[in-house]
Amino acid sequence: MGIGRIGGPGAGFPGRLGGGEPTTDVGELYALYHESLVRLLYRRTGDRERAEDLAQDVFVRALETPPVNPKPWLFAVALNLARDEGRRAALQVRKLELLKGESGTAPGADAVLEQRERAAAVHAALATLGDKDREALLLKAEGFRYDEIAAALGLAKGAVGTTLARARRKLVDAFREQGRVSDVAR
């Protein structure tokens, strides 16, 4: 057996080698597409080592989820990984900028108390929500996309927007019941 025969005997990719035979071996796919993937990813990331790492991730995913049509699948996965990497890098830059922007002085006692009260109010309001509503809001606050929220919560992608809207409405109502109307966005 090759370095990564997928799915055992009979299972395979309908991809073709030079002779027209179907290839079911990740090692063969690696030999055929690795350098092209690395070049593509290097152009996207500007970092050869990161491009190599992302290319390896592509082949790991091919082992985990055998693609039906390997070449377009491998390159689509590579582009998605590079896009996700770019998003993470941009988020990290924003976080670092926020940290730089914070003053070096400690907040006053009033500010600390107000922050604790606000955090307690948020926790209390979140506790009034159902599990799916609360989890959907928290995932969205962490930057998850609708498709990721859907996958994480077992929802249809189309139901995520409705779930988030309902959860936000319930959260606003919970804040209003606490008398914290000034903390609610209009």
C-alpha positions, 0 to 999 in steps of 0.5 A: 500500500502507498503512503496514503491509499485512501479508503482501502481497495476500490475507493479512490479519486477519479483523478488521472495520472499521465497514463489515464489511470485513476489515482487513489494514492495521496502520495501520487497526488502529492507528487503531482500537485505539491509544488504547484500548491506551494507556489500558489500558497507562497504567492498568497502568503509571501512566506515559503515556510507557511506555504509549505505548512498550508500545503501539508494541511491540504494533503492531511485534509485529503486523507481525512476527506477523500475528494471526488475530483482531486485537482480542483478540490486540492486547490480550492482547499489551499485557497480557503486555508490561505484565506483563513490564514489571512483573516487570522493574521488581520485579526491578530494585527487588530488585536495588537493595535488595540493592545498598543492603544490601551494606556499604561495606567490602571483604571480607577476603582469606579471604572473597574466596578462599572466593568464588573457590573456590566460583565455581570449584567451580560452574564445574567442576560445571556443566562436567560437565553436558550443554549442554541441562542446563547451559543450562536451569539457567542460564536458570532462574537468570536468571529465565526461565519454563518456556515461555521456557526451552522456546522458547530450547532447543527443548524441549517446555514439559512437558520443561523441569521434567524437564530442570531436575530432572535437571540439578539432580540431576547438579549436586548429584552433581558437587558431592558428587564434589568433596567440597563437600557443605556447599555443596549444598542438602538 
